[in-house]
Amino acid sequence: MHLSSLYRFPLKSAMGESLPVLQLDGLGVVGDRRWMLAGEENGRFLTQRTFPQMSRLRARWNQAGGLTLEAPDRPALEVALPDPDEALRGVIIWRDAMRVPDAGDEAAAWASEFIGKPCRLVHVPEQRARYIEGNVSGDEKVGFADGFPLLLIGQASLDDLATRVGRPLEMLRFRPNLVVQGSEPYAEDSWKRIRIGDVEFTLAKPCSRCIITTIDPQTGERSADREPLTTLRSYRQREGEILFGQNLINHTSGELQVGMPVEVLA
């Protein structure tokens, strides 16, 4: 088994980028979901669930930690990394309340016009990240990802799902960081620990899927037949949740490259 694809999503719920190499730090992939749009009035996080046009919003992460925002028929905007202790804004992501630095009025105006709703662009520095669900060691944190630092999907699992649906499916519908080639369909369901290069990972829990999987990652249009969620519900539903892919926690920093072997430890 080996890594066949690596993805980073600099801005939560915006477009992803396929990369040959990823760096890992205490929050997962460096530059992954460290930025987020939040409602200006209530601070709640915004995603494709409500704003499917976010699938056409590109946020390019740079080495300084800032972003370049791009969208169809819009001028690009360079956004600098804000000071981690200034212009703090209260935001809410699921049940977690956080105070994180705001990227300023220019970025907010650009994003608000694109979304069609007053919003703010915020960043999460590592020291302001939130603890993951079931945190045990005291230092297991996550940025703006839904619940865990990383997501893994087996390519064979997607291929099996596409066969059941009856048409090709883009991996980006499921927004993984790591794609593994060479395993059996859904083999990742039984893994508890894996090693890739010098980094060990714990598979924390299966990933519960939502309406975002029905949105075409290129056009932002929802599928009229609600696929692939409809098919997934028919055979991957457990206790009311539709499961596909596995959430991971990396225990050290390190580097991942496409082609690296994947070793199952437990």
C-alpha positions in Angstrom: 0.0 0.0 0.0 1.2 3.5 -0.7 0.1 7.1 -0.7 -1.4 7.9 -4.1 -2.6 11.5 -3.5 -2.2 14.2 -0.9 -4.5 17.2 -0.5 -4.5 20.4 1.5 -7.5 22.7 2.1 -6.1 26.1 3.3 -9.6 27.7 3.8 -12.3 25.5 5.4 -14.9 24.4 2.8 -13.1 26.1 -0.1 -11.3 24.4 -2.9 -8.5 21.9 -2.2 -5.1 21.6 -3.7 -3.4 18.4 -4.8 0.3 18.4 -3.7 3.2 15.9 -4.1 4.6 16.7 -0.6 2.9 17.7 2.7 4.5 18.9 5.9 2.9 17.9 9.3 2.8 19.8 12.5 0.8 19.7 15.7 -2.5 20.5 13.9 -2.1 18.0 11.0 -1.1 19.3 7.6 0.7 22.6 7.7 -1.6 25.2 6.1 -4.6 22.9 6.1 -7.9 24.4 7.4 -6.1 27.2 9.3 -8.4 29.8 7.7 -12.2 30.0 7.9 -15.2 32.2 7.0 -17.5 33.1 9.9 -20.8 35.1 10.0 -20.1 38.7 10.9 -23.0 38.8 13.4 -23.0 35.5 15.1 -19.5 34.2 14.4 -20.7 30.8 13.2 -18.5 29.0 10.7 -19.7 29.0 7.0 -19.4 26.0 4.7 -20.6 24.6 1.5 -23.5 23.0 3.4 -25.2 26.5 3.2 -23.0 28.2 0.6 -22.3 25.7 -2.2 -20.5 28.4 -4.2 -17.6 28.0 -1.8 -16.6 25.0 -3.9 -15.4 27.6 -6.5 -13.5 29.7 -4.0 -9.7 29.1 -4.2 -7.5 30.0 -1.3 -3.8 29.5 -2.0 -1.6 29.1 1.1 1.9 30.7 1.0 5.0 29.9 3.0 4.5 33.0 5.2 1.1 31.6 6.3 -1.0 34.1 4.3 -3.6 33.4 1.6 -4.3 34.4 -2.0 -8.1 34.5 -2.5 -9.4 33.7 -6.0 -12.9 33.2 -7.4 -14.5 33.4 -10.9 -14.8 36.9 -12.3 -13.2 38.4 -9.2 -9.9 40.1 -8.7 -7.5 38.1 -6.6 -6.7 39.3 -3.1 -3.5 38.9 -1.1 -4.2 38.4 2.6 -1.4 38.7 5.1 -1.1 36.4 8.2 -2.6 38.3 11.1 -0.9 38.8 14.4 -1.9 35.8 16.6 -2.8 38.0 19.6 -4.5 41.0 17.9 -7.9 41.8 16.4 -9.3 38.7 18.1 -12.9 37.7 17.2 -15.2 35.2 18.7 -16.2 32.3 16.4 -18.2 29.1 16.8 -17.4 25.9 15.0 -19.9 23.2 15.9 -20.0 23.2 19.7 -16.6 24.9 20.2 -16.3 28.7 20.9 -12.9 30.2 20.0 -11.2 33.6 19.9 -9.0 33.9 16.9 -7.4 36.7 14.9 -9.4 38.5 12.2 -7.8 39.1 8.8 -9.2 42.7 8.4 -11.9 44.6 6.6 -10.5 44.3 3.0 -10.6 40.5 3.2 -14.0 40.6 4.9 -15.5 42.8 2.2 -14.0 40.5 -0.6 -15.4 37.4 1.0 -18.8 38.9 1.9 -19.4 40.0 -1.7 -18.5 36.5 -3.0 -20.7 34.7 -0.4 -23.6 37.2 -0.5 -23.6 37.4 3.3 -21.6 39.7 5.7 -18.7 37.5 7.0 -15.2 37.7 8.4 -12.1 35.8 7.4 -10.3 34.4 10.4 -7.1 32.4 11.1 -6.2 29.9 13.8 -2.6 30.0 15.1 -1.5 26.8 16.7 -1.6 28.2 20.2 -5.3 29.1 19.8 -6.4 25.7 18.4 -9.1 23.7 20.1 -8.8 20.2 21.7 -10.0 17.3 19.6 -12.9 15.1 20.7 -11.7 12.6 23.3 -8.4 14.4 23.9 -6.4 12.1 26.1 -2.8 13.4 26.3 -3.6 17.0 26.8 -2.0 18.2 23.6 -4.2 16.7 20.9 -5.5 19.8 19.0 -7.2 20.7 15.8 -7.6 23.9 13.8 -10.8 24.6 11.8 -11.3 21.0 10.6 -14.6 19.5 11.7 -13.1 17.4 14.4 -9.7 15.8 13.7 -6.5 16.9 12.1 -6.5 14.5 9.1 -8.7 12.4 6.9 -7.8 9.3 5.1 -9.7 7.4 2.3 -8.7 4.2 0.5 -8.9 4.6 -3.3 -10.5 1.2 -3.5 -13.3 2.4 -1.2 -14.1 5.3 -3.6 -13.9 2.9 -6.6 -16.4 0.6 -5.0 -18.8 3.4 -4.2 -18.6 4.7 -7.8 -19.4 1.3 -9.1 -22.5 1.2 -6.8 -23.6 4.7 -7.9 -23.0 3.9 -11.5 -20.8 6.8 -12.5 -17.3 8.2 -11.7 -16.9 10.1 -8.5 -14.3 12.7 -7.7 -12.2 12.1 -4.6 -12.5 15.8 -3.8 -16.1 15.4 -2.9 -14.9 13.7 0.3 -12.1 16.2 1.0 -9.4 13.8 2.3 -5.8 14.7 3.1 -4.4 11.2 2.4 -5.5 8.7 -0.2 -4.1 5.2 0.0 -3.8 2.9 -3.0 -3.4 -0.9 -2.8 -5.8 -1.8 0.0 -9.1 -3.6 -0.2 -12.3 -1.5 -0.2 -13.0 -0.2 3.3 -9.9 -1.9 4.7 -9.2 1.4 6.5 -12.3 0.7 8.7 -10.3 -2.0 10.6 -7.0 -0.1 11.0 -6.1 1.3 14.4 -2.6 2.6 13.9 -0.5 3.1 10.8 3.0 4.4 9.9 4.0 6.4 6.9 7.7 7.3 6.7 8.7 8.4 10.2 5.2 9.4 11.3 2.7 7.2 13.2 -1.0 7.9 13.1 -3.9 6.8 15.2 -7.2 6.2 13.4 -9.5 8.1 15.8 -13.0 7.3 14.3 -14.9 7.0 11.0 -15.9 10.2 9.2 -19.6 11.0 9.2 -20.6 12.4 5.8 -23.0 15.2 4.9 -24.7 17.0 2.0 -21.3 18.4 0.9 -20.6 15.0 -0.8 -23.4 15.7 -3.3 -21.8 19.0 -4.5 -19.8 18.9 -7.6 -16.3 20.2 -6.6 -15.9 21.9 -10.0 -19.3 23.6 -10.5 -20.7 24.0 -7.0 -24.0 22.3 -8.2 -25.8 19.7 -6.1 -26.7 16.4 -7.7 -30.4 16.1 -8.2 -30.4 12.5 -7.1 -28.4 13.3 -3.9 -25.7 10.9 -4.9 -23.4 9.6 -3.6 -25.0 10.2 -0.2 -28.1 8.2 -1.2 -26.1 5.1 -2.1 -23.8 5.5 1.0 -26.9 5.5 3.2 -28.0 2.2 1.8 -24.9 0.3 3.1 -22.7 2.6 5.2 -25.1 3.9 7.8 -24.4 3.2 11.4 -26.4 4.5 14.3 -27.8 7.3 12.2 -24.5 8.4 10.7 -23.3 7.8 7.1 -19.6 6.7 7.4 -16.9 7.0 4.7 -13.2 7.5 5.4 -11.2 7.6 8.7 -10.2 10.5 10.8 -6.5 10.5 11.8 -4.3 12.0 14.5 -0.6 12.4 13.7 1.7 12.0 16.8 4.7 13.8 15.5 5.7 16.4 12.9 7.2 15.1 9.6 6.9 15.0 5.9 4.6 12.9 3.6 5.3 12.3 -0.1 3.1 10.7 -2.8 4.4 7.1 -3.3 5.4 6.5 0.4 4.5 3.0 1.7 1.7 2.8 4.2 2.3 0.2 7.0 -0.6 -1.0 9.2 0.7 -1.4 12.8 -2.6 -2.5 14.4 
